[in-house]
Amino acid sequence: MSATTLWQERFRAPTLTMPHWSRYAPGRAVLTSDEEGSFQVSTWDVERGSRRRISDEPVGVIHATISADGAEAIWFSDPTGDESGRWLAVPFEGGEPRELLPGVPVGWPEGLAVGRTRVVGVIADRSGFGLYVSDRGGPAKEILRDVDALSIGGTDFHLEGFEVGGLSADEELVCVSTAQDGDNIHRKLVVLEAATGSVVGELADGPGFGVDAFAWSPVPGDRRLLVAHEREDLTRPTVWDPVTGERTDLRFELPGEVIPVDWWPDARSILVMHLFRGRPQLYQVDLATGTLVEVRHPRGEIHGARVRPDGSVWLRVSSGHAASRLLDDRGGILLQPERPGLREGAPYREWLFRNPAGDLVHGWLVFPKGEGPYPVYLKVHGGPGWLYHDTWWPDVQMLVDAGFLVAMVNYRGSIGYGRRWRDFIIGNIGFPEVEDTVAGLDDLIARGVADPERAVIGGWSWGGYITLLALGTHPDRFAAGVAGVPVGDYAASYDESAPSLQAYDRSLLGGVVHDIPDLVRERSPITYVDRVRAPVLVLIGEHDTRCVPGQAYNYVNALRERGGEVEVYSYEAGHSSYVVEEEIRQWGAVLEFLRRHVRLP
């Protein structure tokens, strides 16, 4: 039996995503699942317990929802995996799909809000961002373009890189999240009349401080919006009325971030998630008294949570040792696919160490069987605005099963540890993340659990970028590297990227890459390609618009020209594959590569 087949049977669990339902039709839900070989859309009749697959997209589906009346399932059709396409709707019972926003150009989705009579969506294309509205299933009309001038208090402004933040319960107002004075990291909220695009209100906390919309009050006539702010460094909730301008910041004596999630049906309470060192806890918060009541759930990462119309909470949760499950707040399993042969994984251990700057860095360790020192795989996360939770990763369990100690560092730039930690890399990309990751390796060697001769670094997306940068700037530290869909040639990565990625990149670097060549050259892996000593496996999605393939091949070719040892695995999809067989092939290629270059048990 091949290593790939063994991994599939032991740790590759079929996945059901968090379902979407409407408050007007809670007995009907839509979710995506890869039970039949790729992520596709299914309808779920909650009361009858029946499910029906209704999509057949060649590269899978990642965005899906349901109409407000429960009559239609909705998903974003992306035929090639480049993440551009169009929204489709099909009857709940199945049938022929229709365009949800007729007349809207093909582009990248930047949010969708579906009401009973109105649908609002943002689509980005190479000419910019457009806000579109369709009333009662009719043709969509563009009510706003990013070149249009808006006015608040006599001051004109433009919305840059905006996305939908939801429709009010009466469907009269739409919230959009947009750049704050050109800053796409610290964003502001603008509320518009959905019919006309006229400005109703604006919420901005000023330079260096962002706000984000989460949910409108479900009570008709109540136009309050649940928002996250970061004025206290750690994320906290606020309740904002864009019509009156009234704002109520909620304060908590909790050590981690408190992230708003949803409203209870009467809008007297909200659901929040307290996230501290990669482990969350859900609470119900009474808005009148500030009282917190824990919502019961297992320990681990919460991959989605919502309040049902009856006041119960549904959530999807996994942990390092247990694959994801869809549960209610009484611990009952709502849906779980068949998982024959699935083994429980090795648990995560919390990890704290100091970087050279003296900062306390948090991460996770997953140990193999046997005695150390072990070969170590430094698994670098993407984003960079992301973090490692205590969560189920099949590839982590595969690596542990092969004998690796897996180490996951939540480096400077990660979310979940406050605004200052996340923003440390603005205008300063690459080097801090590498420094923290290498400091983690040093800590494990000093503890005697990691073999310095058998250290591997690997990651996807931004993690792939950090992997290549570390291999070039610390060439003697690693026995091998695995770079999935990486940025290898930063200067060549910008022009073909999706519009939202270009906007984010400008804010992260402090300008367009072509206008800041010295910084880009200094922080680009291709600059250090002649120093790379370790063999490298590079995985490339041929239709990727986040880390576009051309620049990745530039790096590969440059490394080969200098005599470096590099292997390429390419696949016909985009940034990620949502086809199970392709995912298994990729990790099979990774494992075989590592076995050829690292001495394993």
N, C-alpha and C positions, 0 to 999 in steps of 0.2 A: 504494500500500500504506500503511495507517495506521501511525502511530507505535507503537500497541499491538501490531499484528501483527509489525512489525519487531522489537520488543523480545522478543516471544514466540519468534520464530524464532532470534534471536541468542543469547539468554541464559537462557531459561526451560527448564531441564533437568528431565526427569522424575526423581523422587526415590524412592529405596528407603531405608527406615529400617533401623537396626541390628536384625538378627533376634534372636528369643528362642528358645532351645532348652532342653530339660531335660537334666541330666546323665544321666538314665536313658534318654533317647531322643534322643541328639544328631544322629541322622540325619534328624530331623524338626524343622522350624523354622517360626516364624510371624513375619511382618513386615507393615508397611503400605507402600503405594505409591500414588502419584498418577498412574501411567502411563495409567490409563483415565479420567482427568478429575477424580477426587477421591481423597483418601486413604481407601483401603479395605484390609481385611485379606486377606492371601493366606497360604496354606500353601505350604511349600517342602519337597519331598522332596530332601534334599541329595544322596543317592547317585544318584538317577535324574535329577536336574537339572530336575524338573518343578515348576511352580507352578500354584496354583489360587486364584482369587479367591472368597471365601466370604461377604463382607459386602456390603450395599447400603444403607448409611446415608445419608440425604439430605444431611446436612451434613458427612459424612466421619467418620473415626475417628482418634483420637490415642493411645488406650491399648489395647494388645493384647499378649497373651502366649500361652503354651501350657501344657497340662496336663502334670504330671510324667511321665506314661506316654506322652505324645505322641499320645494318642488324640483330643484335642479342641483346637481353637483357641478362644481366649477374647478378648473385647473388651468395651469399655464403650460401650453404646449411649446416645447423647445426641441425641434426635430434633430438638431445636430449635437446638442450639448454645449453650445457656445453661450447659453443662457438668454438668448434673445428669441422672441416668438410672439405669441398672442394668447389671450385668454379665451377659453372655450367653456361652454355650458352644455350639459346633457341632462335629460329627464332623470329623476331619481331612480326610476325603475329601469333605466337604460334606453338607448335609442341613438339617433343621429346627433352629433354635436353641432352647436351653432356658435357664432362669434358673440362673445359677451359684450364687447365694445365695437360694434360694427363701424368700419371706416377708420379705425385707429391704425397708424402704421406699425409694422413689425418693429419691435425694439426690446429693450431690457425692462423688466417690470420693477417699478419702484413703489410698490404698495397698491392695495385694492381695498375698498370698503363697499360692502354690499348691503343695501337696505331693502325695504319692501317694495319701494317704487323707484329707487334711484341707485345707480351704481357709479362710483367714482374711482378712477385709477390714474396713476402716473406711469407714463411710458417714456423712456429715454432712448433717443437715437443719436446718430452722429451730428444732427443739427441742434440737439439740445433736449430739454425736458419739457413735456407737455402734460397738463392736467385735463382729463377728459371726463365728461359726465354723460351718462345715458339714462333717460327717464322712461320708465315703463317699457323697457326693451327696445326702444327706438334707436335710431342712429346716434352715435356718440358725437358730442361737440366739444371742441377744445375751448375751455374757458380761461386758460392761462398758459403762457409760455414763459420760459425763463428770461426772455428779452423784454417782456412787458413791464412797464413801470407801474408800481403800486404806490399808494400813499397812506401814511399814518401821521396824523397831526401836522399835515402840511409838508412832511418830509417824504420825498420819493425814494424808492428802493426797488431792487429786483430780488426775486427768489432764485438762489443758485443751488443746483444739485438737490432739488427738493423731492420729498416722498410723502405718501399719504399717511396720516396718523389717525384716520377714522372718521366716521360720520356720527353726528349727534343722534340721539334717539328719535327726534322728530325729522331727521334727514334734511334739515335746513342748513346745517353748518358742517363744514369739512375742515379738519385740522391737517396742516402740512408741516413737516419738519424740514428746515432749510439751513443753509450756511448762515452763520452770524458774522456779518461784515467780511465775507469771503472765507471764513473759518468753517470747514466741514467736519471738524472734530468736536468743537464746542458749538453746538447748533442752537437755534431758537425755534419757537413755534409761532406759526401764523394761522389764524382761523379766518376762513373765508365763507361768504355765502355760496352754497353749493350751486345755486342756479345761475349766479352771475360772475362769481370770482371776486366780488368786492370784499375789501378787508373789514373784518369785524373786531379783531383784537390781536395783540402780539405779546408774547412772553419771551423775554431775553434777560439773562443774568449778567451780561457784560463780558468783556474780553477774558478768555481763559476759563469760563464757566458755561457748561452746557445744560440744556433741558431736553427731555424726551417725553413724548406722549405715549400713554399706555391704554387708556380706555375711557370712553365717555360714560357718564351716568346712564344706567338703563331706564331711568324713570322719565317718561315723556314730560317735557317742559322744564326738566332739570338740565341745565346746560353746563354742568361742571365737568371738568376733565381731570382725570387722574394722571399726574405727571411725576417724573423723577427729576431731581435737581442735584447739584454737587457743590453747593456753596460752602458746605461743611467738610469738604474733601471727600468723605464717604458719601455715597449716594443715599438720598433720603426722599420720601414721597412728599408731594404737595398736591393740594386740590385747588384748581384754578377755574374761575368763571370768566371766560373771554368776553362776555357781554358787559358785565359790571366791572371787570378788572380785579375782583376780589381774589385773594390768594391766601391759603392757609397751609403753612409749612408744618409737617408733623415731626415731632422730635421723639427720639427713642434712646434709652440708655443701653444700647447694644454695641458690641465691639466691632461688628462688621457692617457691610453695606445692607441697607434695607431697601428692597426694590419693589415698587408697586406692581401688582399683577392684575387684579380684577375687582369688581364691585359685587356686593350682595344685592339681590333683586330689589330691595327697598332702598338702596343707596345710603343706608345708615352705617354700614360697615364696609371695609375693604379687605381684600386679601393681599398680603405682602409676603415677600421671601427675604429672610435674613440670611446673608451669605457671609460666612466667616471661615477663612482658610479652606476654601474649596468644598465646604459642606453646608448645605442649606437647611433652613427650617421655616415652614410656612406658619403664618399667624393670621387670625382674624382680628382686625383692629376696629374697635368701636370709635367712630369719628367724634361722638359727643364727649366721651370720657377718656379716650386714648387707651383704654384697656386692651391688652393683648391676650388672646387665647390661642394656645398651640393647636394647630391642625395635625391630626395624627397621620404619620406616614413613616415608612422605613427610612433608615439613613442612606444617603447616596445622592447622586445628582438628580434634580427634577428637570425633566425634559419638556415641561409644559404643565400648567395647572389652570383650571377655570372653575368658577362657581356656577352650579346648575340652577335653573329657575326654582327648584325646591329648597335651595340653600345648602345642598351638599357640595362637596368639592371633589372633582375628579382630577387625577394627576397621573403622569407617566414618570416612573422612577427607575433608576438602575444604580448599581454600586460596583466597586472594583471586582467583587466576587460573584455578582448576580446580574444576569441580563435584564433588560428593561421589561417592565410590567405596567399595564394600565390598571390603576386601582381607584377605589373610592376612599373617602376619609374614614371609613370604618375598617379598612384593610382588605375589603373584598376585591377579588380579581374580576375585572369587568370583561377583559378580552386578553387572551394569551394564545399565540400560535403554538402548534405542535412543535416540540423541540426534542425529538428522539436522540439519545446519545449525548446531549449537551452536558458538559461537566461544569461543576462549580469552579470559579476561577480563584486564583491566588489573591488574597486581600491586599488592599493598599495600606501602606504605613505612612503616616505623616512625617515630613522631613523638613527640618529647619537648619540653615547654615548661614554664614556671613560671606558676603562678597568683598572684594578688595576695598570698596568704599565704606565698609562697616555696616551696610544695610543687612537686615535680617530677611533672607529669601526663603520663601515657602515652596514646597513641592511634595512629590509622592515617590515612594520606593515600593517596588514589587519584587519580592525575592523568589528565586528558584529553589528547588530542593538541593540538599547537599551542603557542603562546607565551602566557605569562601577562602580566598578572594575569587570573585566570579568575573567572567566576561561581563562588561556593562554596556548597555545600549541607552544612550542619552536621547530620549524622545522629545524633540523640540516642537512646541505647539505653533500653530499658524496664527493668523490674525493681522497684525500683532495684537489687536485688541480682543483678546480671548484669554482663557485660562484652563488649566487642567483641574477638573473636579475629581472626587471619588466616584468614578463612573466605569461602566463596562466598555472596555475596548478589546475586541477579539484579537487584534494584532498584539496587544500587550501580553495577553495570555499565551499566544503563540510563541512569542519571544521568550517568555518565562519558561514555557514548556521545553524550549530548545536549550535552556541553560543560562540565559541572560538574566542578570539583575537589571531591571528596567527602572530608569530614573527620569522623572518628569519635573522640570524646573519652571516655575511661574516667574519668569524673569521680569526685570523692569520693562514696562510697556504692556504688561498683562492687565486685564481688567480684574475687578473684584477686590482690589487692595487700596482703593482710593484714587482720586484724580491725579495727585502728584506722582504716584507710582506709574500710572498709565501714561502720563504726559512727559515723563522723563526723556523719552526717545524722540520727541518732536524736534526736528532739526538736528537730530543726533542719532540717526538710525544705525542698527547693525552692531556697532561696537559694544554698547551696554548689554545687549542680549547675549552676545558671544561671551563677554566677560562673566556674566552671571552663570551661564551654562558651564564654562570651564571651571569656575570656582566650585560648582557642584561636583564636578569630577574630582577636583583636588580634595574636597571634603570626604568623598567616598574612599579615595585612596588612603587618606590619613586615618580613616576609621578601620582600614584593613579589609573592607568588603569588596572593593573593586580592584581588578588586576589592571595596572596601567598599560600593560602590553596588549591587552585585549579590549580596548575602549572603542566603541562605535558611536557615531553621531548620526541621527537621522530625523527627518521631519518633512512635512508637506506644506506647500504654499510658502508663507513667511517662514515656517520652520525649515523648508527646503533652502530658502535664501540664507538663513542663519547657518545651516549645515555647510553650504558651500563657502560662506565667508569664514567660518571657523576652520575648515580644512586648509584654507589658504593663509590665514593669519596665525594658526597654531599647527603647523604641518607635522610636528613630531609627536602630537598627542593622540592621534587616532589611527587605528588599524584599518578602518574602512568608513565610508560615508554613504548614506542613502538619502538622496534629494528628490522628493516627489514634487512634481509641478513647481519647480523653484523659479525665483528670479536669479538669473546668473549674470546677465548683462543689463544693469539697471537703466543705463541711458537708452537702450533699445526697447525697454519694456512699456514705455508710456503710450506711444502713438496708437497702438492697436488695442489697448485695454478698453474695457467697457467704460462708458461715461462716468458712472458713479465711482469707479476705481480711480479714474483720472482726477476727479474732484478730491477724493480722499488723499491721494498721493501728493497733490499740490499743498494741502494743509500739513501733511506729515513732514514733508521735506522743506517747506517754506517757499515753494515756487515750482514752476514747470522744470522738469529735469534738464531740459536744454538750456535753461537760464542760470543754472547753478552747477556748472560742469565740475568744479573742483570738489565739492562735497560728494556729488554722485560718483565721481571717479574714485575717491577715497573709500567710499562705502560699498562699492560694487565688487562682487566676488571675482569677476573676470580680471580685475586689476591684479589679483594675487594668484592667478592661475599657474604661473611658472613656479610657484613655491609648493604646490600640492604634491604630496608624496603618497597618500593613501589611495587605494582603488575606490572608485566612486560608481554607484549605480544611480542614473538619472531617469526618472519616469516623467513622460511628457504626454499631455493631452493635446491631440492635434487640433482641437477646436476651442482651446482654452482662451478666454478673453480676460482672465484675471492675471495669470502669469503666462503670457502669450508664448507659443512654441518657438517663434523665430529667435528670440533672445536666449532661450534655453539652449537651442542648437548652436548659437554663437559661442556660448561657454563650452559646450561639449567639443566643438571643433577646435577652439583655442587650446583646450587641454590636450587633445590628441596631437596637435601640431607640436606641442612641447614635450611629447613623449609620455604624457600621463596615461594612467590606466583608467579608462572610463567605459562603462557599458550603458546602453540606452534601451529602455523599455517604453515603447510608444503605443498608444491606443486611440481608437476612433471615437473620442468623446471630448468633453470639455474639462473643466477644472477637477471634477470628480466623476467617477462612474457610479451609476445607480443600478447597475446590472450585477447580480450576485456572482455569476461566473467570471466576469471581468475582475471584480474585486478579489476573488480567490486567486485568479491567475497572477495578479499584481503581487499579492503577499507571498504566493509561492515563489515568484521570481526573487523577491527580497530575501526569503529564507535560504534559497539555494545560493544566492550571491554571498550571503554571510557565511554559510557553511564552507564555501571555497576559500574565504579569506580570514576567517577567525577560528581558532581552535576551540571547539565546543565539546561538552561532555558526550 
